[in-house]
Amino acid sequence: MSDEEVVCMLREGDLDGDGALNEMEFCTLMFRLSPALMMDSKNLLVEAIVNL
């Protein structure tokens, strides 16, 4: 990954525009960048709804 790509990714994750990633912004960015984690979360949500 190039430096430019990293900077672009960090800007995308900086939701409050302060030039830094806080813990919540970092977690949100990592969650969005992890398709497997997204799929696991979707499966857990579907399972929870089915078991209501």
N, CA, C and O of each residue as an XYZ file, in Angstrom:
208
protein
N       0.852     -1.161      0.000
C       0.000      0.000      0.000
C       0.905      1.233      0.000
O       1.854      1.321      0.780
N       0.602      2.167     -0.872
C       1.430      3.371     -0.972
C       1.100      4.357      0.151
O       0.053      4.263      0.792
N       2.009      5.297      0.372
C       1.768      6.336      1.382
C       0.497      7.114      1.059
O      -0.277      7.453      1.953
N       0.292      7.391     -0.214
C      -0.894      8.142     -0.648
C      -2.178      7.384     -0.316
O      -3.164      7.983      0.112
N      -2.163      6.073     -0.513
C      -3.336      5.253     -0.197
C      -3.621      5.246      1.308
O      -4.777      5.288      1.728
N      -2.567      5.193      2.104
C      -2.728      5.208      3.563
C      -3.320      6.541      4.009
O      -4.251      6.569      4.813
N      -2.786      7.643      3.492
C      -3.293      8.972      3.849
C      -4.756      9.100      3.449
O      -5.567      9.630      4.209
N      -5.093      8.620      2.267
C      -6.478      8.664      1.784
C      -7.394      7.859      2.716
O      -8.485      8.310      3.064
N      -6.949      6.687      3.109
C      -7.732      5.833      3.994
C      -7.933      6.512      5.354
O      -9.028      6.474      5.914
N      -6.880      7.127      5.878
C      -6.983      7.804      7.168
C      -7.918      9.005      7.094
O      -8.677      9.263      8.027
N      -7.864      9.735      5.990
C      -8.790     10.864      5.818
C     -10.234     10.383      5.787
O     -11.128     11.020      6.344
N     -10.445      9.260      5.135
C     -11.792      8.687      5.063
C     -12.291      8.309      6.455
O     -13.478      8.451      6.748
N     -11.402      7.834      7.303
C     -11.787      7.404      8.640
C     -11.918      8.536      9.643
O     -12.508      8.357     10.709
N     -11.371      9.704      9.314
C     -11.391     10.856     10.226
C     -12.746     11.553     10.138
O     -12.896     12.556      9.441
N     -13.719     11.016     10.846
C     -15.101     11.477     10.725
C     -15.325     12.885     11.271
O     -16.190     13.606     10.773
N     -14.561     13.286     12.285
C     -14.771     14.620     12.852
C     -13.844     15.676     12.255
O     -13.914     16.848     12.625
N     -12.965     15.255     11.320
C     -12.115     16.197     10.595
C     -11.021     16.856     11.412
O     -10.535     17.924     11.040
N     -10.622     16.241     12.524
C      -9.586     16.851     13.357
C      -8.165     16.457     12.941
O      -7.196     16.881     13.570
N      -8.041     15.652     11.890
C      -6.726     15.262     11.399
C      -6.126     14.059     12.099
O      -4.976     13.701     11.846
N      -6.894     13.434     12.977
C      -6.425     12.254     13.705
C      -7.580     11.277     13.860
O      -8.749     11.657     13.797
N      -7.233     10.019     14.062
C      -8.264      9.013     14.304
C      -8.372      8.761     15.800
O      -7.393      8.394     16.449
N      -9.565      8.958     16.339
C      -9.766      8.569     17.729
C     -10.104      7.078     17.754
O     -10.170      6.435     16.706
N     -10.314      6.540     18.930
C     -10.542      5.095     19.052
C     -11.777      4.644     18.268
O     -11.734      3.619     17.587
N     -12.866      5.393     18.358
C     -14.094      5.015     17.665
C     -13.915      5.086     16.149
O     -14.377      4.199     15.431
N     -13.254      6.128     15.657
C     -13.012      6.258     14.218
C     -12.131      5.117     13.721
O     -12.376      4.565     12.648
N     -11.111      4.762     14.494
C     -10.227      3.661     14.116
C     -11.001      2.349     14.042
O     -10.876      1.601     13.072
N     -11.797      2.077     15.062
C     -12.575      0.835     15.084
C     -13.565      0.788     13.926
O     -13.737     -0.253     13.292
N     -14.215      1.914     13.652
C     -15.163      1.983     12.539
C     -14.458      1.717     11.220
O     -14.962      0.968     10.384
N     -13.297      2.326     11.030
C     -12.536      2.138      9.795
C     -12.097      0.683      9.641
O     -12.233      0.114      8.558
N     -11.579      0.078     10.695
C     -11.131     -1.314     10.628
C     -12.301     -2.250     10.357
O     -12.167     -3.220      9.610
N     -13.436     -1.961     10.959
C     -14.630     -2.772     10.740
C     -15.049     -2.720      9.276
O     -15.383     -3.744      8.680
N     -15.028     -1.515      8.701
C     -15.429     -1.353      7.301
C     -14.440     -2.003      6.345
O     -14.826     -2.439      5.260
N     -13.178     -2.074      6.730
C     -12.154     -2.637      5.855
C     -12.030     -4.149      5.978
O     -11.234     -4.760      5.264
N     -12.797     -4.760      6.861
C     -12.706     -6.198      7.082
C     -13.986     -6.899      6.631
O     -14.927     -7.024      7.414
N     -14.034     -7.359      5.377
C     -15.240     -8.029      4.877
C     -15.631     -9.259      5.700
O     -16.820     -9.517      5.887
N     -14.666    -10.009      6.186
C     -14.980    -11.206      6.981
C     -15.674    -10.808      8.276
O     -16.631    -11.459      8.695
N     -15.200     -9.752      8.904
C     -15.825     -9.270     10.128
C     -17.244     -8.791      9.851
O     -18.151     -9.016     10.652
N     -17.429     -8.131      8.715
C     -18.765     -7.668      8.326
C     -19.702     -8.861      8.154
O     -20.845     -8.822      8.609
N     -19.227     -9.918      7.500
C     -20.068    -11.090      7.260
C     -20.412    -11.778      8.577
O     -21.551    -12.197      8.783
N     -19.428    -11.894      9.471
C     -19.690    -12.495     10.783
C     -20.748    -11.700     11.536
O     -21.638    -12.279     12.159
N     -20.652    -10.383     11.480
C     -21.627     -9.527     12.163
C     -23.008     -9.692     11.562
O     -24.005     -9.734     12.283
N     -23.069     -9.785     10.245
C     -24.355     -9.981      9.571
C     -24.975    -11.301     10.009
O     -26.169    -11.367     10.304
N     -24.166    -12.342     10.051
C     -24.668    -13.656     10.460
C     -25.168    -13.639     11.904
O     -26.198    -14.239     12.209
N     -24.445    -12.955     12.793
C     -24.878    -12.851     14.188
C     -26.194    -12.088     14.301
O     -27.060    -12.455     15.095
N     -26.345    -11.038     13.516
C     -27.575    -10.256     13.535
C     -28.754    -11.073     13.032
O     -29.825    -11.060     13.638
N     -28.564    -11.778     11.930
C     -29.631    -12.625     11.384
C     -30.014    -13.693     12.400
O     -31.199    -13.944     12.621
N     -29.029    -14.316     13.012
C     -29.289    -15.352     14.018
C     -30.072    -14.783     15.207
O     -30.989    -15.427     15.716
N     -29.709    -13.584     15.643
C     -30.405    -12.953     16.770
C     -31.858    -12.656     16.417
O     -32.748    -12.839     17.247
N     -32.100    -12.202     15.199
C     -33.468    -11.892     14.766
C     -34.299    -13.166     14.669
O     -35.458    -13.190     15.083
N     -33.711    -14.212     14.127
C     -34.420    -15.485     13.980
C     -34.797    -16.050     15.347
O     -35.855    -16.660     15.497
N     -33.941    -15.851     16.335
C     -34.165    -16.424     17.666
C     -34.995    -15.540     18.593
O     -35.097    -15.833     19.784
N     -35.587    -14.473     18.076
C     -36.408    -13.596     18.935
C     -37.630    -14.277     19.430
O     -38.418    -13.676     20.160
